[in-house]
């Protein structure tokens, strides 16, 4: 079912073709102001330039050609040649009636689904997740949900940091301490052990040498080293999963494909690249030189894949992972949701991948970069002591603050009800505040702003949904069992809400192309704002005319479904009361 915007594009494109024999995108966009109608077409200036005619003359000719029929209430030429489009009430009402019958709200499944690997999460074994892991998890999960909804085959990959020289240091320290995974310690103890091991490594050369030997033992499969390492990995995965579940993220243990998964492939891959002339030995190290990458002096900047001492780097692991994802998983799109500071690394990785594996231009590799989370002092968000904020502590604080806020409004809630609502409101507020910001920009973290019931916030949208359900309860209405009715759009606010609801497929289609997930937040805020204006000006349950009452109940139901679906794509739950 085409959206109104798609219908208009088809009509105008056909009119241009039949009138002038030219194929042209009519550039249909939502009107910038209500007095300009519902949509505007901005093609006449481009078309007139090709035809060597006056833009207004061209626009008027097409308006005369299209002005009849059921779609338009009015077409008018304005300015230098813009066409203001006012849709007919009948056309818009019919479209909304069709949307109400569609479980997908007009969003079609992709006719050419891609296989998309999304790399997100990326926590480090034996370390607690902190606020720095927040954005990758939230942004990556939103893309998983949205692209899956469109119909793509999405493969989640949590690239855990579970291998490397730091494990030799930690395993040696734990072995000396006779550490046993007897469940008498907490995961936080591993953080303490890691810091103690690092201090020993930096100050005790004898210990440092044993730690280096322990790396060799781990890599060669020595039993004690591998056993301790496996315990660390298993306990870390359990801790990560608890955090992902609290954050309502889709990642599961099955999605965890850590650096260790690729370890056995690194030597083979490096040798093959040397043999094929893709990589070369330079000053004892193995590097790939790539076109367009130079240092400040204009010297070639190497992509290092094996150090002089024979050790491999995360660049080597990333290259092996890229091969696995494109050649084994057969992904034709690979997204890396990693902070913007890794921009050069991924630019070089993608160039190295194309050079090493001959990746076709049709394979889309993209670094979905994001900015930092800042405190209200506009510096990276930290504790007062300067340490990174632990992610679980942040989630606990979100739920606690949400509970206090909800309890003020509803002191009669049971403890279980309060806990459930506080979790959905607190976690939803946290996720929405992250997603509503343009991901590439830093954003300032503010509890007061993100938990507010007014403005472009998660609680405001959740509350809009709750408000609609309250209407249904008051009227003893089952929104899934409405009597037959026709949409009536007599009032300006009804018409404005209908236009906004009809745009949902267009918004999803645009985001699937440009990956600007914050546009969905802005759209949902507009839907909620339009609904509140509609509700203030258009009585629903008290409408005198029964047909109008049914129509407005239908608009309420469609608004609730749109909010619920949109928020679910962001990974945010709705509830029937808050």
C-alpha positions in Angstrom: 0.0 0.0 0.0 1.7 3.2 -1.1 1.8 6.1 1.3 0.3 9.5 0.3 3.7 10.8 -0.5 4.4 7.8 -2.7 1.1 8.2 -4.5 1.8 11.9 -5.1 5.3 11.0 -6.5 3.8 8.5 -8.9 1.1 10.9 -10.1 3.5 13.9 -10.6 6.2 11.7 -12.2 3.6 10.4 -14.7 2.3 13.9 -15.5 5.8 15.2 -16.1 6.6 12.2 -18.4 3.3 12.5 -20.4 3.5 16.3 -20.7 7.2 16.7 -21.5 8.7 13.3 -22.1 11.1 13.7 -19.2 11.7 11.3 -16.4 12.2 13.4 -13.2 11.8 13.0 -9.5 9.1 15.5 -8.5 10.7 16.0 -5.0 7.5 15.6 -3.0 8.1 16.8 0.6 5.9 17.5 3.6 4.8 21.1 3.6 7.0 23.4 5.7 4.0 25.3 7.0 0.3 24.5 7.3 -0.8 27.3 5.0 1.3 25.6 2.2 -1.0 22.5 2.3 0.0 19.0 3.2 2.9 18.5 0.8 4.9 20.6 -1.7 6.4 19.7 -5.0 9.7 21.5 -5.8 10.6 20.1 -9.3 9.3 22.9 -11.5 12.5 25.0 -11.3 14.6 22.1 -12.4 12.2 21.1 -15.2 11.8 24.7 -16.4 15.6 25.0 -16.7 15.7 21.9 -19.0 12.7 23.2 -21.1 14.0 26.8 -21.1 10.6 28.0 -19.8 9.3 30.0 -17.0 9.0 27.8 -13.8 5.6 29.2 -12.8 4.3 28.5 -16.3 5.5 24.9 -16.1 4.0 24.5 -12.6 0.7 25.9 -13.7 0.5 23.6 -16.7 1.0 20.5 -14.5 -1.5 21.8 -11.9 -4.2 22.1 -14.6 -3.4 18.6 -15.7 -3.6 17.1 -12.2 -6.2 19.2 -10.4 -9.1 16.8 -11.0 -9.6 13.4 -9.4 -10.1 12.1 -5.9 -6.6 12.7 -4.5 -6.5 16.5 -4.4 -8.6 19.1 -2.7 -6.5 21.8 -4.1 -3.3 22.4 -6.0 -1.8 25.9 -6.1 1.4 27.5 -7.5 3.3 29.6 -5.1 6.6 31.5 -5.1 9.0 30.9 -8.0 7.2 27.7 -9.0 6.5 25.6 -6.0 3.3 23.5 -6.0 1.3 23.4 -2.8 -0.7 20.2 -2.4 -3.8 20.0 -0.4 -5.1 16.4 -0.1 -8.8 15.6 -0.2 -10.4 14.5 3.0 -11.8 11.4 1.2 -8.4 10.3 -0.1 -6.7 10.8 3.3 -9.5 9.1 5.2 -9.5 6.1 2.9 -5.7 5.8 3.3 -6.0 5.8 7.1 -8.7 3.1 7.0 -6.3 0.9 5.0 -3.6 1.6 7.6 -5.8 0.4 10.4 -6.2 -2.9 8.6 -2.4 -3.3 8.2 -0.4 -4.9 11.0 2.7 -3.2 9.6 1.2 0.3 9.4 1.9 0.5 5.7 5.6 -0.4 5.9 6.3 -3.0 3.2 8.8 -5.8 3.6 11.9 -5.4 1.4 11.6 -7.0 -1.9 15.4 -7.4 -2.1 16.4 -8.3 1.5 20.1 -7.9 2.4 22.2 -10.0 4.8 23.4 -7.5 7.3 26.0 -8.1 10.0 25.8 -5.5 12.8 28.8 -5.4 15.1 27.8 -3.8 18.4 28.3 -4.2 22.2 32.0 -5.0 22.2 32.6 -5.4 26.0 35.9 -6.6 27.4 36.2 -9.9 29.3 37.0 -9.5 33.0 36.1 -5.9 33.0 32.8 -4.3 34.1 30.8 -2.6 31.4 30.8 1.2 31.8 29.0 4.2 30.4 31.3 4.0 27.3 29.5 0.8 26.3 26.1 2.5 26.5 25.9 4.0 23.0 27.1 1.1 21.0 24.6 -1.2 22.7 21.6 1.2 22.3 22.3 2.4 18.8 23.3 -1.0 17.4 20.2 -2.6 18.9 17.9 0.0 17.3 19.4 -0.7 13.9 18.9 -4.4 14.4 15.3 -3.9 15.3 14.5 -1.5 12.5 16.3 -3.4 9.7 14.8 -6.7 10.8 11.4 -5.1 10.7 12.0 -4.0 7.1 12.7 -7.6 6.2 16.5 -7.8 6.1 18.3 -10.8 7.4 20.2 -9.3 10.3 23.0 -11.1 12.1 24.0 -9.7 15.5 27.7 -9.9 16.4 29.1 -9.0 19.8 32.9 -8.7 19.2 34.1 -9.4 22.7 37.6 -8.4 23.8 38.5 -11.9 25.1 42.0 -12.4 23.8 45.4 -10.7 24.0 48.4 -10.1 26.1 46.4 -8.6 29.0 45.0 -12.1 29.7 48.5 -13.4 30.4 48.9 -10.8 33.1 45.5 -11.5 34.7 45.7 -15.3 34.5 49.2 -15.3 36.0 48.0 -13.2 38.9 45.0 -15.4 39.5 47.0 -18.6 39.3 49.5 -17.2 41.9 46.5 -16.3 44.1 45.0 -19.8 43.8 41.8 -18.2 42.4 38.9 -20.6 42.0 35.6 -19.9 40.3 33.7 -21.1 43.3 31.1 -18.3 43.1 32.1 -16.8 46.4 33.3 -13.6 44.6 31.5 -11.0 42.5 32.2 -9.9 39.0 33.5 -6.7 40.4 36.3 -8.7 42.1 37.7 -9.4 38.6 38.0 -5.6 38.1 39.9 -5.4 41.3 42.1 -8.4 40.4 42.8 -6.8 37.0 44.0 -3.5 38.5 46.2 -5.4 41.0 47.6 -7.5 38.2 48.3 -4.4 36.1 50.1 -2.8 39.0 52.3 -5.9 39.5 53.0 -6.0 35.8 54.2 -2.4 35.7 56.3 -2.6 38.9 57.6 -6.2 39.0 59.7 -7.2 36.1 59.9 -10.9 37.3 56.1 -11.0 37.3 55.9 -9.3 33.9 58.1 -12.0 32.4 56.0 -14.7 33.9 52.9 -12.9 32.5 54.4 -12.9 29.0 55.2 -16.6 29.3 51.6 -17.1 30.4 50.4 -15.5 27.1 52.4 -18.1 25.2 51.0 -20.9 27.4 47.5 -19.6 26.8 47.9 -19.4 23.0 49.5 -22.9 22.9 46.5 -24.4 24.8 48.2 -25.2 28.1 45.5 -26.7 30.4 45.7 -24.5 33.5 45.9 -21.3 31.5 43.0 -22.2 29.2 40.9 -23.4 32.1 41.2 -20.1 34.0 40.7 -18.1 30.7 37.5 -20.1 30.0 36.2 -19.4 33.5 36.8 -15.7 33.0 35.0 -15.7 29.6 32.0 -17.7 31.0 31.6 -15.4 34.0 32.0 -12.3 31.9 29.4 -13.5 29.4 26.9 -14.1 32.2 27.6 -10.6 33.6 27.2 -9.0 30.2 23.9 -10.8 29.6 22.5 -9.6 32.8 23.3 -6.1 31.8 21.9 -6.5 28.2 18.7 -7.9 29.7 18.3 -5.0 32.0 19.0 -2.6 29.1 16.4 -4.6 27.1 19.0 -5.2 24.3 18.5 -8.2 21.9 22.1 -9.5 22.2 22.4 -13.1 23.5 25.4 -15.3 24.4 25.0 -16.9 21.0 25.8 -13.5 19.4 29.1 -13.3 21.3 31.9 -13.9 18.7 35.0 -12.7 20.4 38.6 -12.1 19.3 39.5 -15.6 20.3 37.2 -17.1 17.7 39.6 -15.8 15.0 42.9 -16.6 16.8 43.6 -19.8 14.8 43.1 -17.9 11.5 45.5 -15.1 12.1 48.8 -16.8 11.1 47.2 -18.4 8.0 45.7 -15.1 6.9 48.9 -13.2 7.4 51.0 -15.8 5.4 48.5 -15.8 2.6 48.5 -12.0 2.3 52.3 -12.0 2.2 52.4 -14.7 -0.4 49.9 -12.7 -2.6 51.8 -9.5 -2.2 48.9 -7.8 -0.4 51.0 -7.5 2.8 54.8 -7.0 3.1 57.4 -7.2 5.7 58.6 -3.7 6.8 61.3 -3.3 9.5 60.4 -6.8 10.8 56.7 -6.2 11.0 54.0 -7.2 8.5 52.0 -4.3 7.1 49.6 -3.5 4.4 50.2 -0.2 2.6 47.0 1.4 1.3 46.4 4.2 -1.2 45.4 7.5 0.3 46.8 6.9 3.8 49.9 8.9 4.7 51.3 10.5 7.8 51.9 14.2 8.4 55.1 14.1 6.4 53.5 12.4 3.4 55.0 9.0 4.1 52.9 5.9 3.6 51.0 5.0 6.7 51.0 1.3 7.3 48.0 -0.9 8.4 49.9 -3.1 10.9 48.8 -6.7 11.1 51.8 -8.4 12.8 54.3 -6.8 15.2 58.1 -7.3 15.0 57.9 -9.8 17.9 55.4 -11.9 16.0 52.3 -10.7 18.0 49.0 -10.0 16.3 46.9 -6.9 16.8 43.2 -6.2 17.0 43.6 -4.9 13.4 44.5 -8.5 12.4 41.5 -9.9 14.2 39.2 -7.3 12.6 40.5 -8.2 9.2 39.9 -11.9 9.9 36.4 -11.0 11.2 35.7 -9.0 8.0 36.6 -12.1 5.9 34.4 -14.3 8.0 31.4 -11.9 7.8 31.6 -11.3 4.1 32.8 -14.7 2.8 31.3 -17.2 5.4 28.2 -15.4 6.6 27.7 -13.9 3.1 26.9 -10.5 4.4 26.5 -7.8 1.7 26.3 -5.1 4.4 28.5 -4.9 7.5 28.0 -2.2 10.1 30.4 -1.4 12.9 28.7 0.6 15.7 31.8 2.0 17.3 32.7 5.4 18.7 34.0 8.1 16.3 37.6 8.0 17.6 38.1 4.8 15.6 37.3 6.5 12.3 40.7 6.1 10.8 41.0 2.5 11.9 37.8 1.5 10.1 38.7 3.5 7.0 41.9 1.6 6.8 40.2 -1.7 7.7 37.7 -1.3 4.9 40.4 -0.4 2.4 42.5 -3.3 3.5 39.6 -5.7 3.3 38.9 -4.6 -0.3 42.5 -5.0 -1.2 42.9 -8.3 0.6 39.7 -10.1 -0.3 38.6 -8.3 -3.5 35.3 -7.2 -2.0 32.9 -6.1 -4.6 31.6 -2.5 -4.6 28.2 -3.9 -3.9 29.3 -4.9 -0.4 28.6 -2.0 1.9 31.0 -1.5 4.8 30.0 1.3 7.2 31.4 2.6 10.4 28.4 3.8 12.3 30.3 6.3 14.4 28.9 8.0 17.5 30.0 10.8 19.8 30.7 10.7 23.5 28.3 11.0 26.5 29.2 14.2 28.3 28.4 15.4 31.8 26.6 18.7 32.4 30.1 20.3 32.6 30.5 19.2 28.9 33.3 16.8 29.8 33.2 13.0 29.4 30.8 11.6 31.9 32.7 10.3 34.9 32.3 9.7 38.6 33.4 12.5 41.0 36.7 10.6 41.5 37.3 10.6 37.8 36.5 6.9 37.1 34.2 5.6 34.4 30.6 5.2 35.6 29.7 1.5 35.7 26.8 0.7 33.4 24.9 -1.3 35.9 25.1 1.5 38.4 23.8 3.9 35.8 20.8 1.6 35.1 20.1 1.2 38.8 20.0 5.0 39.1 17.7 5.3 36.1 15.2 2.9 37.6 15.5 4.5 41.1 14.8 8.0 39.8 12.0 6.8 37.6 10.4 5.0 40.6 10.5 8.2 42.6 8.9 10.2 39.8 6.2 7.6 39.2 5.4 7.1 42.9 4.6 10.8 43.2 1.9 10.5 40.6 0.6 7.0 41.6 1.3 6.3 45.3 -1.2 3.4 45.2 1.0 1.2 43.0 2.0 -2.3 44.3 5.8 -2.9 44.6 5.8 -5.2 41.6 3.8 -2.7 39.5 6.2 0.1 40.6 9.3 -1.9 39.8 8.0 -2.9 36.3 6.9 0.7 35.4 10.1 2.2 36.8 12.2 -0.2 34.8 10.4 0.6 31.5 10.4 4.4 32.2 13.9 4.6 33.5 15.5 2.4 30.8 13.3 3.9 28.1 14.3 7.5 29.1 18.0 6.5 29.0 17.7 4.9 25.6 15.5 7.6 24.1 17.9 10.4 25.3 20.7 8.6 23.5 18.8 7.9 20.3 17.2 11.3 19.8 20.6 12.9 19.5 22.3 12.8 16.1 24.5 9.8 16.8 27.7 11.4 15.5 27.5 14.3 18.0 28.4 14.3 21.6 25.3 14.7 23.9 25.0 16.1 27.4 23.6 13.6 29.9 21.0 15.1 32.2 18.7 13.1 34.5 16.3 16.0 34.8 15.8 16.4 31.1 15.7 12.8 30.1 13.1 11.9 32.7 10.8 14.9 32.1 7.2 14.3 31.1 7.3 17.3 28.8 9.3 17.8 25.7 11.0 15.4 23.3 11.6 12.6 25.9 10.9 8.9 26.3 8.5 9.4 29.2 6.5 12.0 27.2 5.9 9.5 24.4 5.2 6.6 26.8 2.7 8.8 28.6 1.0 9.7 25.3 0.4 6.0 24.8 -0.9 5.6 28.3 -3.2 8.5 27.9 -4.8 6.9 24.9 -5.3 3.6 26.7 -6.9 5.6 29.5 -9.5 6.9 27.0 -10.3 3.4 26.0 -10.7 2.3 29.6 -12.9 5.2 30.4 -15.1 4.5 27.5 -15.0 0.7 28.1 -13.6 0.3 24.5 -11.6 -2.5 23.1 -9.4 -0.9 20.4 -9.0 -4.3 18.7 -12.7 -4.8 18.4 -14.1 -1.5 17.1 -17.5 -1.5 15.2 -17.4 -0.7 11.5 -16.8 3.0 10.9 -15.5 5.5 8.4 -12.8 8.0 9.2 -14.2 11.6 9.4 -11.7 14.4 9.0 -13.8 17.6 9.5 -11.5 19.4 11.9 -8.1 20.9 11.2 -6.5 18.9 14.1 -8.0 15.7 12.8 -6.5 16.3 9.3 -3.1 17.3 10.7 -2.9 14.1 12.9 -4.0 12.0 9.9 -1.2 13.5 7.7 1.4 12.8 10.4 0.2 9.2 11.0 0.2 8.5 7.2 3.9 9.4 7.1 5.2 6.4 9.2 6.2 4.3 6.1 8.1 7.2 4.6 10.0 7.8 7.8 11.0 4.2 8.1 12.1 4.1 4.4 14.2 7.2 4.8 15.9 5.9 7.9 16.7 2.6 6.3 18.6 4.5 3.6 20.4 7.2 5.7 20.6 5.4 9.1 19.6 8.6 10.9 17.7 6.9 13.7 17.1 10.2 15.5 14.6 11.0 12.8 12.3 8.3 14.1 12.5 10.0 17.6 11.6 13.4 16.1 8.7 11.8 14.1 7.2 10.0 17.2 7.5 13.3 19.1 5.6 15.0 16.3 2.9 12.3 16.4 2.5 12.6 20.2 2.3 16.4 19.9 -0.2 16.3 17.1 -2.3 13.8 19.1 -2.3 16.0 22.2 -3.5 19.0 20.1 -6.1 16.8 18.5 -7.4 15.6 21.9 -7.6 19.1 23.3 -9.7 20.4 20.4 -11.7 17.3 19.3 -13.8 15.6 22.0 -13.6 11.8 21.6 -15.9 10.1 24.1 -18.2 13.1 24.4 -18.6 13.7 20.6 -22.3 14.3 19.9 -22.2 12.4 16.5 -21.8 8.7 16.9 -19.9 8.4 13.6 -17.5 11.2 14.6 -17.0 9.4 18.0 -16.1 6.2 16.3 -13.8 8.0 13.8 -11.9 9.7 16.6 -11.6 6.5 18.6 -10.1 5.0 15.4 -7.6 7.9 15.2 -6.7 7.3 18.8 -6.2 3.6 18.2 -4.0 4.2 15.1 -1.9 6.8 17.1 -1.4 4.3 19.9 -0.3 1.6 17.5 2.1 4.0 15.7 3.7 5.1 19.0 4.0 1.5 20.2 5.5 0.3 17.0 7.9 3.2 16.7 9.1 2.9 20.3 9.5 -0.8 19.9 11.9 -0.2 17.0 13.9 2.0 19.3 13.9 -0.8 21.9 11.6 1.0 24.3 8.6 -0.6 25.9 5.1 0.9 26.4 2.8 0.1 29.2 -0.9 0.6 30.0 -0.3 2.9 33.0 2.5 4.9 34.5 
